[in-house]
Amino acid sequence: MKLFNDNELKVYKKWGWLMILVIVILLFVSCNKDDDSTNFTISITNSTFTTTGINNCTVTIGTGTILLVETPYEASDEQTIEQLLVKTTVSNGETEDNVVTTFQDDGSAIVIANCFHFGSQDWVEFEIRLESNQGAVSNASTIRIDRPTGAE
């Protein structure tokens, strides 16, 4: 007794190989390397500031005060901090976004120095985010600095 003729058997063999090929391709695609990738993260805590004196630096519009802003952070392995994304807001509501590439980094905290002329402003606020060489961007830390007594 013969279940299939020779032509039908050839067709079923071709379909069988095609089904095996499709299964292999699906298995290959489902074994995606994204599952093995490292998740790069940066987490920062509250920034703090210090001054080294009042009216001790010069900017184009007059005398300013050096504000040292320190931002502690933790980063996953294989990351270095490449730049800071800093949004500056002053008491009259004006804002400015900057990318800062000059800073000190000891591996656990970033320190930036700003020569800030207060003029008619009562305070300045810095919102800081860190960006790594791997493209990770941290959460934000915001610090408001009230105008020191006597600061220009």
Backbone bond lengths (Angstrom), bond angles and torsions (degrees), N, CA, C in turn:
res aa  C-N    CA-C-N  psi(-1)  N-CA   C-N-CA  omega(-1)  CA-C   N-CA-C  phi
1 M - - - 1.441 - - 1.534 108.50 -
2 K 1.318 118.60 131.21 1.446 125.21 -177.23 1.527 108.37 -113.74
3 L 1.373 116.50 121.97 1.459 119.80 -178.37 1.532 112.13 -80.27
4 F 1.341 116.78 -38.40 1.455 120.99 -176.85 1.527 109.22 -127.76
5 N 1.301 115.81 146.54 1.460 117.40 172.01 1.522 107.96 -82.56
6 D 1.307 118.65 172.26 1.472 122.69 -174.61 1.525 112.12 -61.98
7 N 1.310 118.57 -38.00 1.468 120.97 179.57 1.531 111.19 -67.64
8 E 1.317 117.14 -41.93 1.464 120.89 178.47 1.526 110.39 -64.58
9 L 1.331 117.40 -39.49 1.458 121.64 179.48 1.526 111.16 -63.22
10 K 1.332 118.12 -40.14 1.465 122.33 177.81 1.539 110.81 -62.73
11 V 1.338 115.53 -41.66 1.472 120.04 179.74 1.522 110.28 -64.20
12 Y 1.332 116.99 -44.52 1.465 120.19 -179.94 1.525 111.69 -65.40
13 K 1.328 118.26 -35.45 1.472 121.26 177.26 1.528 110.05 -65.67
14 K 1.351 116.81 -42.07 1.469 120.22 178.59 1.529 110.27 -62.92
15 W 1.327 116.71 -44.08 1.461 120.43 178.86 1.521 110.91 -64.32
16 G 1.313 117.34 -37.32 1.464 121.64 178.23 1.518 111.07 -61.38
17 W 1.361 116.63 -46.74 1.462 119.95 178.17 1.526 111.07 -65.19
18 L 1.318 115.94 -38.05 1.464 119.76 178.01 1.527 110.72 -63.29
19 M 1.309 117.73 -42.95 1.472 121.61 178.56 1.524 110.83 -63.59
20 I 1.328 117.97 -40.71 1.467 121.24 177.70 1.526 109.67 -62.91
21 L 1.328 117.71 -43.87 1.463 122.07 178.88 1.530 110.86 -61.06
22 V 1.321 117.16 -43.86 1.472 121.05 178.91 1.524 110.21 -62.50
23 I 1.304 118.48 -42.84 1.470 122.10 179.97 1.521 110.22 -63.53
24 V 1.330 117.91 -43.04 1.467 121.35 178.96 1.527 110.28 -62.39
25 I 1.322 117.16 -43.42 1.472 120.34 179.37 1.524 110.43 -63.34
26 L 1.312 117.80 -43.90 1.465 121.03 178.66 1.523 111.64 -62.31
27 L 1.322 116.76 -40.38 1.466 119.79 177.02 1.516 110.97 -64.09
28 F 1.311 117.54 -40.29 1.459 121.91 179.95 1.526 110.80 -64.32
29 V 1.321 116.51 -44.72 1.464 120.96 -179.31 1.520 110.88 -67.33
30 S 1.306 118.62 -37.46 1.464 120.80 -177.33 1.521 112.45 -74.12
31 C 1.305 118.95 -17.37 1.470 122.38 176.62 1.519 108.81 -89.71
32 N 1.299 115.95 60.97 1.446 123.53 -175.84 1.524 110.98 -73.20
33 K 1.332 117.09 138.79 1.467 122.31 179.72 1.522 112.38 -74.06
34 D 1.335 118.73 -12.95 1.462 120.37 179.66 1.513 111.74 -60.40
35 D 1.317 117.47 -27.42 1.458 120.86 179.34 1.522 111.25 -67.01
36 D 1.339 117.18 -24.51 1.456 122.14 -177.33 1.525 112.74 -93.95
37 S 1.335 118.58 -4.32 1.460 120.66 -174.34 1.525 111.33 -72.38
38 T 1.329 114.48 155.23 1.454 121.34 178.25 1.524 108.79 -82.65
39 N 1.317 116.02 139.03 1.450 120.98 177.18 1.526 107.52 -95.81
40 F 1.319 116.96 106.10 1.450 121.71 -177.71 1.521 109.83 -82.85
41 T 1.338 116.50 128.03 1.461 120.81 179.99 1.522 110.31 -136.07
42 I 1.318 114.50 152.31 1.468 122.58 172.13 1.517 106.29 -133.75
43 S 1.316 116.33 132.88 1.455 121.00 177.95 1.520 108.28 -128.20
44 I 1.327 116.32 127.77 1.465 119.15 179.21 1.524 109.89 -114.62
45 T 1.322 113.83 154.99 1.459 120.27 176.94 1.520 108.48 -111.01
46 N 1.305 116.87 -175.15 1.462 121.71 -173.98 1.517 112.76 -59.35
47 S 1.315 114.40 131.95 1.458 121.19 176.06 1.523 109.88 -75.41
48 T 1.327 115.95 152.69 1.462 122.65 174.53 1.528 107.74 -128.52
49 F 1.326 116.64 165.09 1.462 118.45 178.02 1.522 110.53 -138.36
50 T 1.322 113.69 157.88 1.455 122.00 171.82 1.523 107.28 -140.47
51 T 1.313 115.30 160.01 1.464 120.38 172.48 1.517 107.59 -120.69
52 T 1.302 115.74 154.06 1.467 120.73 177.66 1.522 110.46 -104.32
53 G 1.306 116.47 11.73 1.455 122.19 -178.16 1.514 108.70 145.41
54 I 1.310 115.91 178.98 1.469 122.35 -179.22 1.521 108.00 -114.10
55 N 1.322 116.49 139.74 1.470 123.18 178.00 1.534 110.58 52.89
56 N 1.323 115.96 52.26 1.463 120.97 -174.78 1.534 114.02 -116.88
57 C 1.342 116.64 19.48 1.465 119.92 175.54 1.527 108.45 -150.77
58 T 1.314 116.47 169.12 1.457 120.73 -177.05 1.525 109.92 -125.98
59 V 1.327 114.90 133.94 1.462 122.34 172.58 1.523 107.44 -120.82
60 T 1.317 117.43 173.03 1.467 120.22 -174.97 1.523 113.60 -60.70
61 I 1.336 117.69 -26.19 1.472 119.27 -177.78 1.524 112.99 -99.99
62 G 1.329 117.95 6.36 1.463 120.09 177.19 1.515 113.24 142.50
63 T 1.316 114.13 -157.64 1.460 121.83 -178.87 1.521 109.68 -83.81
64 G 1.335 115.47 141.21 1.454 120.55 179.31 1.512 111.12 -128.87
65 T 1.310 115.50 179.66 1.461 123.41 178.64 1.525 108.31 -119.67
66 I 1.329 116.34 132.11 1.457 120.27 178.61 1.527 109.02 -74.71
67 L 1.339 115.49 122.22 1.460 123.07 176.48 1.523 107.46 -112.35
68 L 1.317 116.93 117.81 1.458 121.88 176.44 1.525 107.76 -97.65
69 V 1.332 116.77 117.01 1.464 121.64 -178.51 1.527 108.09 -109.37
70 E 1.343 115.47 122.01 1.459 121.65 179.99 1.527 109.37 -109.18
71 T 1.335 115.69 131.48 1.460 122.29 -179.00 1.520 109.69 -126.55
72 P 1.346 118.11 104.06 1.465 120.99 177.03 1.534 110.50 -69.82
73 Y 1.340 115.59 147.48 1.467 119.36 179.93 1.519 111.52 -150.58
74 E 1.323 114.63 163.22 1.462 123.63 170.42 1.514 106.40 -129.25
75 A 1.338 116.26 137.02 1.468 120.91 179.99 1.517 109.16 -133.78
76 S 1.334 115.71 146.41 1.456 119.55 175.76 1.527 109.05 -66.84
77 D 1.322 115.12 162.03 1.471 121.49 -176.00 1.524 112.55 -54.74
78 E 1.315 114.25 158.88 1.466 124.17 175.38 1.519 113.74 66.97
79 Q 1.320 117.71 21.11 1.459 120.39 178.40 1.515 110.54 -118.93
80 T 1.309 115.11 143.14 1.453 121.89 168.71 1.525 106.76 -127.64
81 I 1.309 115.62 150.79 1.464 120.01 -179.88 1.519 108.15 -79.96
82 E 1.322 115.56 123.26 1.470 121.57 -177.86 1.524 111.72 -95.23
83 Q 1.343 115.71 -40.46 1.459 118.94 -176.85 1.515 110.78 -158.07
84 L 1.322 114.62 164.51 1.450 122.09 177.34 1.522 108.10 -114.27
85 L 1.309 115.79 137.98 1.459 121.77 174.19 1.525 105.86 -102.68
86 V 1.312 116.82 111.81 1.465 121.34 -171.92 1.524 110.14 -120.88
87 K 1.321 115.01 123.84 1.459 121.45 173.62 1.521 106.41 -105.63
88 T 1.322 116.11 121.94 1.461 121.87 -179.92 1.524 108.51 -105.88
89 T 1.329 115.75 130.62 1.463 121.86 177.14 1.522 107.37 -126.93
90 V 1.333 116.31 137.13 1.467 120.44 176.95 1.520 109.11 -113.00
91 S 1.337 115.61 168.35 1.465 121.06 -170.68 1.523 114.02 -61.27
92 N 1.325 119.71 -22.55 1.472 119.70 177.99 1.527 111.84 -84.50
93 G 1.342 117.56 2.60 1.454 121.71 175.90 1.520 115.64 97.26
94 E 1.315 118.09 -9.32 1.463 120.08 179.32 1.528 109.91 -67.73
95 T 1.332 115.62 142.03 1.467 120.75 178.61 1.515 109.68 -128.88
96 E 1.317 114.24 158.68 1.465 120.90 177.46 1.519 108.30 -150.29
97 D 1.330 117.44 133.57 1.463 122.60 176.54 1.519 108.99 -101.62
98 N 1.328 115.64 133.95 1.463 121.04 -179.86 1.515 110.59 -136.00
99 V 1.315 115.32 152.51 1.454 122.58 170.15 1.523 105.75 -107.95
100 V 1.338 116.30 120.96 1.459 121.67 -177.04 1.524 108.83 -107.66
101 T 1.327 115.65 125.97 1.471 120.11 179.79 1.525 112.38 -116.79
102 T 1.330 116.46 -1.18 1.464 120.67 177.89 1.523 108.40 -110.71
103 F 1.338 116.02 112.93 1.461 121.95 -177.41 1.523 108.52 -163.31
104 Q 1.322 115.28 167.14 1.467 121.49 173.95 1.521 107.70 -102.83
105 D 1.348 115.19 138.61 1.463 120.81 -179.03 1.521 108.17 -137.11
106 D 1.337 116.64 117.60 1.465 119.49 178.30 1.537 111.92 -99.90
107 G 1.338 116.27 10.25 1.458 120.61 -179.92 1.513 113.90 94.81
108 S 1.337 116.77 -11.79 1.463 119.51 177.50 1.531 112.21 -137.84
109 A 1.326 117.42 -6.49 1.463 121.79 177.88 1.523 109.89 -155.30
110 I 1.305 114.32 144.23 1.460 122.84 176.31 1.528 107.15 -106.46
111 V 1.338 116.52 138.27 1.465 120.77 174.91 1.524 107.70 -125.84
112 I 1.344 114.80 127.22 1.461 119.60 173.93 1.527 107.86 -118.61
113 A 1.327 115.36 146.99 1.463 121.67 178.15 1.522 108.14 -111.25
114 N 1.315 116.02 130.32 1.460 122.22 178.37 1.522 109.10 -123.31
115 C 1.317 116.65 131.92 1.460 120.99 169.12 1.523 104.92 -96.25
116 F 1.326 115.90 106.39 1.456 119.91 -173.20 1.522 111.14 -114.56
117 H 1.329 115.59 126.75 1.467 123.03 175.05 1.527 107.28 -96.40
118 F 1.328 116.93 113.98 1.458 120.44 -176.00 1.530 112.07 -73.45
119 G 1.317 117.69 -34.44 1.471 119.22 -178.85 1.513 109.95 54.97
120 S 1.339 117.15 -120.62 1.468 121.22 -179.95 1.534 112.42 -94.33
121 Q 1.316 117.76 7.70 1.470 121.22 -177.03 1.532 111.30 -84.07
122 D 1.328 115.99 139.50 1.462 121.60 177.49 1.523 112.20 -85.39
123 W 1.337 116.63 -25.27 1.453 121.32 -179.21 1.525 110.40 -157.98
124 V 1.312 114.86 163.66 1.467 122.96 172.97 1.524 106.94 -131.84
125 E 1.319 115.66 142.56 1.459 120.81 -179.31 1.529 108.57 -125.07
126 F 1.331 115.32 134.41 1.463 121.10 177.23 1.526 108.72 -115.53
127 E 1.324 116.26 123.74 1.462 122.18 171.29 1.525 105.98 -104.70
128 I 1.330 116.01 118.60 1.466 120.73 -170.78 1.524 110.49 -117.71
129 R 1.334 115.48 133.99 1.468 123.20 170.64 1.528 106.82 -128.57
130 L 1.329 115.82 143.40 1.461 121.38 177.97 1.527 109.08 -102.30
131 E 1.324 116.94 143.18 1.463 121.44 176.26 1.524 108.69 -124.95
132 S 1.346 115.79 132.97 1.466 120.62 -175.42 1.520 112.21 -96.41
133 N 1.333 114.50 170.86 1.463 121.27 175.42 1.526 111.91 -65.03
134 Q 1.324 117.91 -16.70 1.464 122.36 178.25 1.530 112.07 -93.57
135 G 1.340 117.17 0.87 1.456 121.19 177.87 1.520 115.20 90.13
136 A 1.330 117.59 0.17 1.467 120.29 178.22 1.526 109.26 -72.90
137 V 1.331 115.97 141.89 1.466 121.92 176.87 1.523 107.65 -120.88
138 S 1.322 115.54 133.56 1.469 121.07 -176.71 1.520 111.97 -77.40
139 N 1.322 113.54 172.57 1.455 120.50 167.38 1.530 107.28 -67.58
140 A 1.310 116.96 170.74 1.469 121.04 -178.14 1.520 111.41 -95.26
141 S 1.316 115.36 146.63 1.456 122.19 169.50 1.527 106.48 -123.05
142 T 1.322 116.33 129.16 1.459 120.54 -178.64 1.519 109.48 -116.57
143 I 1.326 114.93 133.26 1.462 120.18 177.58 1.530 108.63 -131.34
144 R 1.318 115.40 133.01 1.465 121.18 176.73 1.521 108.04 -107.85
145 I 1.331 114.73 131.22 1.464 120.81 -179.11 1.530 107.76 -116.89
146 D 1.328 114.87 115.98 1.466 119.49 177.11 1.509 109.32 -73.73
147 R 1.320 115.67 149.24 1.453 121.79 179.91 1.529 109.48 -58.72
148 P 1.325 117.18 121.10 1.473 119.03 176.76 1.536 110.76 -65.58
149 T 1.288 117.22 148.23 1.461 121.74 178.31 1.521 109.88 -57.54
150 G 1.315 116.67 125.59 1.454 122.02 178.15 1.524 114.58 88.62
151 A 1.332 118.28 -5.77 1.474 119.95 -178.78 1.522 110.66 -71.67
152 E 1.315 113.97 136.45 1.475 119.80 176.90 1.506 110.53 -86.66
